[in-house]
Amino acid sequence: MSPPRPRLRLLLQMSSNHLFRRWAAYNVVGAGGVLVQLATLAVLVHLLGWHYLPATAVGVEAAILQNFVWHQRWTWRDRPPATRQAAALRLVRFHALNGAISLGGNLLLMMFFTGVLRLDPIAANGVAIAACSLANFAASERLVFRATVPAAALLLVLGMPSRSAAGQSAPTLDGWRTYEAAVDARYHAASESSSPFFVLDRQQASGWRDSVTANTTRLIKIEPPSIEDGKIHHWVGAIFVPGVTLDAVLQRLKQYAGRESEFYDDVVASKLLAKEGDRVNIFLKLRRTKIITVTYNTEHAVVYRKIGGARASARSVATKIAELQDAGTATEKEKRPGDDSGFLWRLNAYWRYEAVPGGVLIECESVSLSRKVPLLLRPVSPMVDGVARDSLERTLRSLRAVLVKPAATAAR
């Protein structure tokens, strides 16, 4: 039996009024976001001389974060997240949806209004903000701040696989193993006189030795082949450690095995698991940060080898990588395989050391595997890939700082 028409009209009116009040609150918060975005854009363009496109991207990012905080606390306060993890997932959804709409829409409209029509960047950005506002509200109402987000709709929008498909598929692992075997073969062949010892020499990175001996860190990216349902990240970096010998470097590295948390920014905790000759097994609790922070329990098998009197190398393979839930809290625990975010599935590091006049050249080749970047987030793929780069750069800088210290000081 259908409800009486007056009652139906009342329900529709209440729903309409509730949606209107939420829309009004959304616009008030959005107005604050506009001020944040325009102020950021004005400072970057007119005071710091930035190009209007990267300045727009930074302004949009600042507005997105400001808007999320206020929407969760006010606009959709009747739909609070059940847990901190749920709040974090909301932020990811909000950033992906609103970020894609705002960032993509703003950049395209800015290219048209400012790049083609030559309008002032501030005026053009105001028009772009208004054009993206309605789409952002609909996305937030339906997909971000709902009590339960329809899985099919969310997966369709974000282009993410379902949980059952989120793990490492057989084709993904086959692609990784094939690439790993090729890198391993080049690593072992580096002891032959006919093969370049350093990857940077093989990649013909001109002037890299002069660059690193001037106390800089040289980094290059190697583009791996694409693999199904995954992405390989391959970076190479080098440093120069002055005033040390090759034997001293190797001795100190083995001596500090298990104490990495004392020296490296990305290592939260560490422990020596086993040591036998040139073989070392260590536990590292790793923290990776880029917009969000992810922490892992990892175990690594490291094998050192001397190559003649002036060279040495080491191969480190992560034998365990477990993403942590509620890291740093009393409820911290390892996620089960397949339930992780897929930001880090495999991690190998290939180290090369060479004694040269004045010190030791050190190169690290980092090869890692993650899940494929979702379709909607492809425009920010370089940011995702930059996690591996930033981690390698921090590791090299920390290593240089440790090795240049007197042994007695570093051993404390």
C-alpha positions as a printed Julia matrix, in Angstrom:
412×3 Matrix{Float64}:
  0.0     0.0     0.0
  1.45    3.35   -1.04
  1.84    6.12    1.55
 -0.63    9.03    1.49
  0.33   11.8    -0.86
  0.72   14.49    1.87
  3.14   12.24    3.79
  5.11   11.53    0.62
  5.34   15.25   -0.14
  6.5    15.9     3.44
  9.22   13.25    3.17
 10.39   14.67   -0.14
 10.4    18.2     1.29
 12.42   17.1     4.36
 14.93   15.3     2.14
 15.18   18.32   -0.14
 15.67   20.71    2.79
 18.32   18.46    4.31
 20.19   18.27    1.01
 19.89   22.05    0.58
 21.36   22.67    4.06
 24.22   20.32    3.27
 24.75   22.07   -0.08
 24.83   25.43    1.74
 27.4    24.12    4.25
 29.4    22.65    1.39
 29.58   26.04   -0.29
 30.62   27.81    2.91
 33.49   25.35    3.32
 34.2    25.64   -0.39
 34.43   29.42   -0.06
 37.16   28.92    2.52
 38.87   26.56    0.12
 38.62   29.19   -2.62
 40.39   31.71   -0.41
 43.12   29.17    0.4
 43.54   28.25   -3.26
 43.55   31.81   -4.6
 45.87   33.03   -1.85
 48.28   30.18   -2.55
 48.11   30.85   -6.29
 48.65   34.58   -5.83
 51.69   34.09   -3.61
 53.28   31.53   -5.91
 52.59   33.39   -9.17
 52.93   37.06   -8.24
 55.42   36.93   -5.37
 57.55   33.86   -6.09
 57.32   33.96   -9.89
 56.04   30.41  -10.41
 54.47   29.32  -13.7
 50.68   29.42  -13.36
 50.11   25.68  -13.99
 52.26   24.19  -11.18
 51.09   27.03   -8.94
 47.49   26.03   -9.7
 48.22   22.41   -8.8
 49.69   23.4    -5.41
 46.77   25.73   -4.72
 44.22   23.03   -5.53
 46.02   20.55   -3.25
 45.97   23.01   -0.33
 42.25   23.66   -0.86
 41.41   19.94   -1.06
 43.02   19.19    2.3
 41.39   22.19    3.98
 37.97   21.27    2.57
 38.18   17.63    3.69
 38.8    18.56    7.31
 35.82   20.9     7.47
 33.47   18.64    5.47
 34.11   15.76    7.86
 33.71   17.97   10.94
 30.72   20.0     9.75
 29.13   19.38    6.34
 28.76   15.61    6.84
 29.06   15.54   10.64
 25.99   13.27   10.77
 28.03   10.58    9.03
 31.12   10.23   11.24
 33.68    7.56   10.34
 33.57    4.46   12.52
 37.34    4.15   12.9
 40.54    6.02   12.11
 41.09    3.62    9.24
 37.68    4.54    7.83
 38.59    8.22    8.1
 41.86    7.58    6.29
 40.01    5.74    3.52
 37.64    8.68    3.25
 40.57   11.0     2.76
 41.9     8.75    0.0
 38.49    8.68   -1.71
 37.99   12.41   -1.26
 41.45   13.16   -2.59
 41.02   10.81   -5.55
 37.56   12.02   -6.57
 37.67   15.71   -5.69
 41.35   15.85   -6.54
 40.79   14.4    -9.99
 37.85   16.69  -10.67
 39.45   19.81   -9.2
 42.99   19.21  -10.4
 42.06   17.94  -13.85
 39.24   20.44  -14.35
 41.21   23.39  -13.04
 44.27   22.65  -15.14
 42.27   22.12  -18.34
 40.2    25.27  -17.81
 43.28   27.28  -16.83
 45.04   26.17  -20.0
 42.04   27.39  -21.99
 41.22   30.63  -20.18
 44.78   31.75  -19.44
 46.78   29.88  -22.06
 44.39   30.54  -24.98
 42.19   33.49  -24.0
 45.01   35.2   -22.01
 42.83   35.93  -18.98
 44.52   36.81  -15.69
 45.3    33.56  -13.78
 43.35   34.68  -10.69
 40.16   35.51  -12.63
 40.45   32.36  -14.73
 40.89   30.24  -11.63
 37.73   31.67  -10.09
 35.72   30.52  -13.12
 37.37   27.1   -13.01
 36.55   26.67   -9.31
 32.87   27.44   -9.89
 32.66   25.0   -12.79
 34.05   22.11  -10.7
 32.05   22.8    -7.53
 28.8    20.99   -8.4
 30.58   17.86   -9.63
 32.65   17.76   -6.44
 29.55   18.01   -4.23
 27.83   15.14   -6.01
 30.94   12.97   -5.74
 31.32   13.74   -2.01
 27.65   13.1    -1.24
 27.41    9.83   -3.15
 30.85    8.28   -2.9
 32.94    9.82   -0.1
 30.79   10.63    2.95
 28.16    7.91    2.61
 27.87    5.6     5.58
 28.52    2.65    3.27
 29.93    3.34   -0.14
 28.63    1.0    -2.87
 31.68   -1.08   -3.72
 30.87   -1.44   -7.41
 30.42    2.32   -7.89
 33.58    3.2    -5.99
 35.68    0.62   -7.84
 34.28    1.84  -11.14
 35.18    5.45  -10.39
 38.61    4.82   -8.93
 39.55    2.04  -11.33
 40.73   -0.08   -8.37
 40.54   -3.88   -8.29
 38.36   -5.61   -5.74
 40.04   -7.1    -2.64
 40.11  -10.55   -4.25
 42.11   -9.1    -7.14
 44.21   -6.71   -5.08
 46.98   -9.21   -4.32
 49.89  -10.23   -6.46
 48.56  -12.17   -9.42
 50.53  -14.9   -11.18
 51.22  -12.66  -14.24
 52.45   -9.91  -11.9
 54.86  -12.24  -10.13
 56.02  -13.73  -13.45
 56.78  -10.24  -14.75
 58.69   -9.38  -11.57
 60.72  -12.6   -11.61
 61.69  -12.11  -15.24
 62.88   -8.57  -14.57
 64.59   -9.56  -11.32
 66.49  -12.34  -13.13
 67.77   -9.85  -15.72
 68.94   -7.42  -13.02
 70.58  -10.28  -11.09
 72.43  -11.42  -14.2
 73.85   -7.93  -14.79
 74.79   -7.67  -11.12
 76.77  -10.92  -11.16
 78.37  -10.05  -14.51
 79.71   -6.79  -13.05
 82.75   -8.67  -11.76
 83.86   -9.32  -15.33
 86.33   -6.83  -16.75
 84.33   -6.52  -19.97
 81.17   -5.35  -18.17
 80.73   -1.87  -16.68
 80.88   -2.14  -12.9
 78.54    0.75  -12.12
 75.03    0.99  -13.56
 75.55    4.72  -14.05
 78.44    3.92  -16.41
 76.3     1.4   -18.28
 73.53    3.99  -18.58
 76.08    6.53  -19.81
 75.18    9.06  -17.13
 77.72   11.66  -18.12
 79.69   13.44  -15.41
 78.22   11.47  -12.57
 81.6    10.81  -10.9
 82.49   14.5   -10.85
 79.02   15.26   -9.56
 79.11   12.88   -6.59
 82.69   13.7    -5.63
 81.45   17.28   -5.25
 79.29   16.0    -2.35
 76.02   15.67   -4.29
 73.75   12.67   -4.75
 73.26   11.54   -8.35
 70.01    9.73   -9.15
 68.58    8.38  -12.4
 65.44    6.44  -13.25
 65.45    3.33  -15.41
 62.12    2.67  -17.13
 61.2    -1.03  -16.75
 58.8    -2.82  -19.09
 55.16   -2.79  -18.07
 53.75   -5.87  -16.36
 50.2    -7.01  -15.8
 48.49   -5.73  -12.62
 51.73   -4.31  -11.22
 54.4    -1.66  -11.6
 58.17   -2.02  -11.24
 60.12    0.97   -9.9
 63.82    1.07  -10.8
 66.12    3.81   -9.51
 69.9     4.12   -9.31
 71.76    6.52   -7.04
 75.38    7.19   -6.14
 77.39    9.03   -3.49
 81.05    9.58   -2.68
 82.39    9.02    0.83
 85.67   10.9     1.33
 88.5     9.9     3.63
 87.6     6.22    3.99
 88.93    2.92    2.64
 86.93    0.13    1.05
 87.74   -2.28    3.87
 86.64    0.27    6.46
 83.33    0.8     4.67
 82.57   -2.93    4.48
 83.59   -3.49    8.07
 81.37   -0.71    9.33
 78.37   -1.85    7.28
 78.6    -5.36    8.73
 79.27   -3.97   12.21
 76.1    -1.84   12.1
 73.84   -4.61   10.74
 70.75   -4.56   12.93
 71.34   -0.97   14.08
 69.92    0.73   10.98
 67.2     2.52   12.96
 69.95    4.62   14.59
 71.1     6.05   11.28
 68.38    5.9     8.59
 65.32    8.16    8.51
 63.02    5.53    6.93
 63.89    2.81    9.49
 61.72    2.91   12.61
 63.19   -0.2    14.24
 65.83   -2.79   13.33
 67.32   -6.04   14.61
 70.05   -8.45   13.58
 68.49  -11.86   12.88
 71.54  -13.84   11.77
 75.15  -13.29   10.71
 77.54  -15.76    9.13
 80.63  -14.56    7.3
 79.55  -12.33    4.42
 75.85  -13.19    4.91
 73.58  -11.08    7.11
 69.84  -11.32    7.84
 68.18   -8.27    9.35
 64.73   -7.08   10.42
 63.73   -3.54    9.44
 60.54   -1.7    10.29
 60.25    0.65    7.31
 58.18    3.82    7.02
 57.36    5.27    3.61
 55.72    8.69    3.35
 54.25   10.52    0.35
 50.91   12.22    1.15
 50.07    9.19    3.32
 52.36    7.17    5.59
 52.65    3.39    5.31
 54.73    1.22    7.67
 56.03   -2.29    7.04
 57.69   -5.13    8.92
 60.41   -6.43    6.6
 63.21   -8.97    6.64
 66.23   -8.8     4.35
 68.91  -11.26    3.3
 72.18   -9.47    2.45
 75.23  -11.06    0.84
 78.53   -9.15    0.51
 81.36  -10.05   -1.87
 84.82   -8.68   -2.6
 85.82   -8.18   -6.24
 89.57   -7.85   -6.42
 91.31   -5.36   -4.18
 89.41   -2.2    -5.06
 85.81   -3.29   -5.52
 83.01   -4.95   -3.58
 79.27   -5.42   -3.92
 76.24   -6.5    -1.92
 72.85   -7.87   -2.87
 69.91   -7.3    -0.49
 66.57   -9.06   -1.05
 63.47   -8.51    1.08
 62.32  -11.98    2.12
 59.3   -10.59    3.98
 57.21   -7.44    3.5
 54.12   -7.06    5.71
 52.15   -3.81    5.78
 51.1    -2.73    9.28
 47.66   -1.72   10.42
 47.45    0.99   13.12
 51.24    1.33   13.12
 52.66    2.82   16.29
 49.56    2.09   18.39
 48.64   -0.6    20.9
 46.53   -2.32   18.22
 49.34   -2.5    15.66
 49.28   -5.71   13.63
 50.43   -7.07   10.28
 47.86   -7.15    7.51
 47.22  -10.46    5.83
 48.55  -10.97    2.28
 45.95   -9.64   -0.13
 44.57   -7.13    2.41
 47.49   -4.72    2.06
 47.41   -1.53   -0.02
 49.89   -2.88   -2.54
 52.29    0.06   -2.28
 55.27   -2.26   -1.71
 55.29   -5.95   -2.67
 58.95   -6.63   -3.49
 62.2    -4.79   -2.77
 65.75   -5.57   -3.94
 68.86   -3.44   -3.55
 72.14   -3.95   -5.39
 75.12   -2.12   -3.87
 78.47   -1.47   -5.56
 81.58   -0.05   -3.87
 84.83    1.1    -5.49
 87.94    2.57   -3.89
 89.08    5.69   -5.75
 91.62    8.39   -4.9
 90.35   10.22   -1.8
 87.6     7.81   -0.76
 84.99    5.3    -1.93
 82.29    5.55   -4.61
 79.04    3.87   -3.58
 76.14    3.1    -5.91
 72.77    1.6    -5.01
 70.37    0.1    -7.54
 66.88   -0.1    -6.04
 64.23   -2.28   -7.73
 60.77   -2.59   -6.19
 57.3    -3.81   -7.11
 53.93   -2.27   -6.29
 50.4    -2.58   -7.53
 49.48   -0.77  -10.73
 48.43    2.85  -10.29
 44.62    3.1   -10.67
 43.37    4.66  -13.89
 41.98    7.78  -12.24
 45.27    8.42  -10.46
 47.51    8.04  -13.53
 48.07   11.85  -13.71
 49.81   11.65  -10.29
 51.74    8.46  -11.16
 55.09   10.34  -11.0
 54.27   11.2    -7.38
 53.68    7.51   -6.59
 56.9     6.53   -8.36
 58.7     9.27   -6.43
 58.27    7.31   -3.18
 60.98    4.89   -4.31
 63.21    7.75   -5.45
 62.87    9.72   -2.22
 63.54    6.65   -0.1
 66.71    5.86   -2.06
 67.96    9.44   -1.79
 67.38    9.54    1.98
 69.15    6.2     2.38
 72.22    7.34    0.45
 72.48   10.62    2.33
 72.1     8.87    5.69
 74.73    6.32    4.7
 77.23    9.0     3.74
 76.65   10.8     7.02
 77.34    7.59    8.96
 80.43    6.59    7.02
 82.17    9.97    7.26
 81.89    9.97   11.06
 84.85    8.65   13.04
 84.26    5.03   14.0
 84.25    5.77   17.73
 81.59    8.47   17.33
 79.33    6.41   15.1
 79.54    3.39   17.37
 78.0     5.15   20.34
